Amino acid sequence: MRWINQLNDPELLNQAFAIGTLTDEIVVTNPYNHQALCAIDNHTVEQVNHAIADAKVAQADWAKLSAKQRANILRRWHDLVLAAADDLATIMTLEQGKPLLESTGEVAYGASFIEWFSEEAKRAYGRHIPSPASDRHIVTLKQPVGVTAGITPWNFPIAMITRKAAPALAAGCAFVVKPAANTPLSALALAQLAYRAGIPPALMPVVCSLDAPLIGSVFTQHPDIRKLSFTGSTAVGKQLMSQSAAQLQRLSLELGGNAPFVVFADADLNAAVDGAIASKFRNAGQTCVCANRFYIAREIHDEFVSLFVAKVAALTVGNGMDSAVQVGPLIDERALNKVNDLVDKAIAAGATLVCGGQPAPAHGNCFLPTVLTDVTPDNPILKQEIFGPVAPICVFDSEQEVIAQCNDTEYGLASYFYSRDINRIWRVAAQLECGMVGINEGIISTELAPFGGVKHSGIGREGGSEGLDEYLETKYLCMGGL
Ligand code: ADP
């Protein structure tokens, strides 16, 4: 617990407790060295139901505020998050493992959603529709959905919450959030700042549990939860979707991906290499929009591989708290074993190991940045989300062939391609089956744009003006006898 007192503002974690003092606790550990950080309450179903009931009461008052009043409070939250960036980044790196610089980046990215939606909610316009009858007016209103709930993953412990909470609160909804049990401290600290900004604690409770399926069923069976927003695996998303049918809840699902990263022969090769490194190795490859498979045009394949491998081999692996480290640990041992196993199977299926290929000696859950070449379309590593620092490289000969390979997946979240041919850029972008395309860019996430997928990658969009609509209902008023 000594580390908490080393934060600039130890009170940020005043809901966290010393290990061993709770009857039913979640012990949060550092994925780099497996050290226990602290323990927090493992909430009961009764506590969660209580939180939902209180959220319902708080929502009624919150919705009565004007959009501008809500915006002012959200703006204060945004400012407090940025002011506490150092502490939030430290907490995040300790419980999640990503390098401190990336954690600081995520705090700014997370805060940007609060700023964006506080402004956007002022523009939640209804419409006045020309009437077919002269004695009638047809008007639509945008109203908050009501009490909403979110279930968030551990890979972006702050941004995945603000991307849901900010539009929900800005729209006038309550938001009950269950963070991943690996990373609840970032969520608790973020919520603490929200309460200090004037957001009523009952409006945005954080519920923590080791039994995620149980909380999932409480949320989906509760008649007062009108919407559920989930970010996580496709399997769990499908399960929540079928459960939520009972209450016909609105859903946003941001699920798995299998992003292709294509480099055409006419690309700027150095830019493509830099984009590939950023897209693949950010967060040790643990993002749903990470490049998962690389397709390189035969003419430039060898040159790309040699430039890429030189940069991959130079990446520094280790403890995210060390400022020189660029690739931190995977979230837990299970994740490490899964990645190790995927690499072994890829090699057994004919891939060539060019660098990495094993856990980093003496670095806890870290896996060495890995490049595999000679990966053929039937290799199993191309079929699933790797969620680790492993880059499988395939070679291709024609545009149509590579588009078909990109689309040969159940997923459809992000795709990336590099080309300088404007005709090809429009042609390929239109044909890729996915929700987002990075064209000559390896990092595409921003609060201003709609983030989301097609096929088994999900439903709905977060960010942009679309992100606010997810928390608004349209009510039609037919005003007659005028
Ligand atoms: P990941 O593989 O990224 O951990 P998950 O889908 O397992 O993805 O987890 C994402 C979030 O969903 C976490 O908060 C986790 O606790 C929660 N979760 C996992 N299983 C369920 C479930 N059956 N119902 C509801 N939430 C779940």
Residues whose N, C-alpha, C, O or C-beta is under 5 A from the ligand:
A	BS01	ADP	I151 T152 P153 K178 P179 A180 A181 A212 P213 G216 T231 G232 S233 V236
